[in-house]
Amino acid sequence: MLATVSFTVLTQAAARQSSDVVALLREGEREAALNAMPSSFASVGVPAMGGVFLGFIALIGLNATLGLFDSFSRGQADMTYNVVPGAKRFRTSHLYGGFLWGVIIFGICILLWGPADGPAAILDVLAFLSTFAMGAYCIVLLLVNNRLLPKPIRPKLWTNLIIGFGAFFYLGMLLYSLFRFGVVVG
């Protein structure tokens, strides 16, 4: 959430510094924001800060992607090992490696031949999936905590309210963004 707020502030700063960025964004040139944000970051005094900003974007994307790939592969390997008949003849680490490489190869295929057109499209997909995943995670967390945990260790009301607010915030802002910025015709 902090990264999203930071990127939003940088985009607003870039829009204030250069009025042509706003016009380009309104015309659908989303990459104008990607070019304007490092310039805005560098305008604080050190030109190299634009490169540092792009490096941070790359690290955040890499960290998020590796985290998603790792959690997906761990979950699938564990479920496969415990649920699929005959899977116990493989080591869990081998199943994990198979799922991990499968998802990496799938991602490479999507980048090379899929619908993503440039960095802006990839960032759009990551932003949508991250927000949706966090909202869905909050809902699942509420359900699991309040239905499956024994009563003595269930979360208190205030904890449920915070998690519920997280679900409402993430999914509400996702729906608002989809309708407000023209993704969904309303």
Phi, psi and omega per residue, in radians:
M1 nan -0.672 3.126
L2 -1.089 -0.704 3.116
A3 -1.119 -0.722 3.139
T4 -1.105 -0.779 3.113
V5 -1.095 -0.741 3.136
S6 -1.084 -0.776 3.138
F7 -1.153 -0.617 3.111
T8 -1.152 -0.764 3.109
V9 -1.094 -0.747 3.119
L10 -1.118 -0.675 3.111
T11 -1.127 -0.741 3.108
Q12 -1.110 -0.708 3.106
A13 -1.121 -0.714 3.117
A14 -1.126 -0.674 3.128
A15 -1.160 -0.616 3.130
R16 -1.266 -0.584 -3.121
Q17 -1.290 -0.532 -3.046
S18 -2.403 1.911 -3.106
S19 -1.195 -0.417 3.123
D20 -1.212 -0.405 3.073
V21 -1.114 -0.750 3.128
V22 -1.082 -0.760 3.132
A23 -1.112 -0.748 3.113
L24 -1.103 -0.723 3.116
L25 -1.113 -0.699 3.123
R26 -1.174 -0.452 3.092
E27 -1.470 -0.004 3.103
G28 1.674 0.112 3.125
E29 -1.516 1.387 -3.072
R30 -1.192 -0.443 3.137
E31 -1.190 -0.251 3.066
A32 -1.077 -0.660 3.101
A33 -1.169 -0.680 3.122
L34 -1.130 -0.558 3.097
N35 -1.416 -0.554 -3.076
A36 -1.375 -0.564 -3.091
M37 -1.100 -0.811 3.090
P38 -1.102 -0.600 3.095
S39 -1.116 -0.717 3.107
S40 -1.128 -0.731 3.127
F41 -1.117 -0.704 -3.120
A42 -1.263 -0.372 -3.075
S43 -1.237 -0.143 3.114
V44 -1.269 -0.098 3.039
G45 2.416 -0.475 -3.095
V46 -2.044 1.944 -3.091
P47 -1.001 -0.520 -3.130
A48 -1.184 -0.257 -3.123
M49 -1.138 -0.444 3.053
G50 -1.090 -0.739 3.082
G51 -1.179 -0.653 3.089
V52 -1.089 -0.729 3.115
F53 -1.045 -0.822 3.124
L54 -1.113 -0.618 3.070
G55 -1.104 -0.711 3.100
F56 -1.143 -0.690 3.088
I57 -1.056 -0.765 3.140
A58 -1.114 -0.739 3.127
L59 -1.141 -0.705 3.126
I60 -1.125 -0.772 3.101
G61 -1.103 -0.745 3.128
L62 -1.126 -0.784 3.139
N63 -1.093 -0.777 3.135
A64 -1.124 -0.748 -3.124
T65 -1.141 -0.825 -3.141
L66 -1.117 -0.659 3.097
G67 -1.111 -0.748 3.109
L68 -1.147 -0.787 3.136
F69 -1.079 -0.750 -3.127
D70 -1.123 -0.856 -3.092
S71 -1.155 -0.673 3.090
F72 -1.072 -0.839 -3.079
S73 -1.153 -0.715 3.105
R74 -1.095 -0.810 -3.138
G75 -1.098 -0.778 -3.128
Q76 -1.166 -0.708 3.131
A77 -1.120 -0.746 -3.136
D78 -1.143 -0.804 3.127
M79 -1.138 -0.721 3.134
T80 -1.087 -0.797 -3.115
Y81 -1.059 -0.697 -3.053
N82 -1.597 -0.294 -3.015
V83 -2.009 -0.691 -3.043
V84 -1.395 2.170 3.115
P85 -1.081 2.364 3.111
G86 1.535 -0.139 -3.101
A87 -1.310 -0.325 -3.103
K88 -1.247 -0.151 3.073
R89 -1.315 -0.246 3.056
F90 -1.731 2.644 3.025
R91 -1.339 2.596 3.132
T92 -1.023 -0.643 -3.138
S93 -1.125 -0.593 3.098
H94 -1.240 -0.682 3.075
L95 -1.117 -0.735 3.102
Y96 -1.024 -0.837 3.127
G97 -1.060 -0.707 3.111
G98 -1.104 -0.785 3.111
F99 -1.167 -0.707 -3.139
L100 -1.081 -0.867 -3.138
W101 -1.173 -0.570 3.081
G102 -1.091 -0.753 -3.135
V103 -1.251 -0.611 3.095
I104 -1.138 -0.799 3.130
I105 -1.121 -0.702 3.083
F106 -1.054 -0.772 3.123
G107 -1.095 -0.709 3.104
I108 -1.106 -0.731 3.119
C109 -1.094 -0.717 3.115
I110 -1.119 -0.738 3.135
L111 -1.151 -0.671 -3.095
L112 -1.382 -0.748 -3.008
W113 -2.173 0.059 -3.065
G114 -1.530 -2.954 -3.050
P115 -1.354 -0.206 -3.104
A116 -1.150 2.236 -3.109
D117 -2.085 1.506 3.082
G118 1.549 3.095 -3.057
P119 -1.144 -0.563 -3.122
A120 -1.133 -0.704 3.129
A121 -1.160 -0.680 3.113
I122 -1.147 -0.743 3.100
L123 -1.113 -0.648 3.085
D124 -1.076 -0.806 -3.140
V125 -1.108 -0.774 3.127
L126 -1.099 -0.731 3.140
A127 -1.113 -0.778 -3.141
F128 -1.118 -0.868 -3.081
L129 -1.134 -0.679 3.138
S130 -1.121 -0.796 -3.128
T131 -1.155 -0.785 3.119
F132 -1.095 -0.762 -3.122
A133 -1.094 -0.726 3.139
M134 -1.178 -0.723 3.099
G135 -1.112 -0.788 3.121
A136 -1.137 -0.668 3.123
Y137 -1.082 -0.724 3.116
C138 -1.077 -0.724 3.124
I139 -1.141 -0.808 3.124
V140 -1.081 -0.713 3.119
L141 -1.067 -0.760 3.083
L142 -1.054 -0.818 -3.107
L143 -1.131 -0.827 -3.117
V144 -1.134 -0.802 -3.109
N145 -1.087 -0.663 -3.020
N146 -1.682 -0.148 3.127
R147 -2.012 -0.561 -3.031
L148 -1.817 -0.420 3.141
L149 -1.364 2.554 3.046
P150 -1.073 2.567 -3.050
K151 -0.923 -0.691 -3.107
P152 -1.102 -0.435 -3.096
I153 -1.932 0.166 3.077
R154 -1.180 2.641 3.140
P155 -1.163 2.695 3.112
K156 -1.302 2.974 -3.105
L157 -1.021 -0.791 -3.076
W158 -1.136 -0.594 3.082
T159 -1.162 -0.752 3.092
N160 -1.101 -0.656 3.113
L161 -1.132 -0.704 3.122
I162 -1.139 -0.795 3.133
I163 -1.147 -0.697 3.082
G164 -1.092 -0.702 3.072
F165 -1.095 -0.678 3.095
G166 -1.057 -0.786 3.118
A167 -1.088 -0.797 3.141
F168 -1.094 -0.763 -3.109
F169 -1.114 -0.928 -3.097
Y170 -1.081 -0.914 -3.088
L171 -1.252 -0.623 3.097
G172 -1.127 -0.786 3.129
M173 -1.199 -0.558 3.079
L174 -1.125 -0.848 3.113
L175 -1.114 -0.746 3.097
Y176 -1.006 -0.819 -3.121
S177 -1.112 -0.699 3.136
L178 -1.083 -0.725 -3.135
F179 -1.389 -0.734 -3.049
R180 -1.183 -0.648 -3.036
F181 -1.788 0.342 2.927
G182 1.451 0.173 3.122
V183 -1.296 -0.670 3.103
V184 -1.904 2.194 3.133
V185 -1.310 2.092 -3.083
G186 -2.189 nan nan
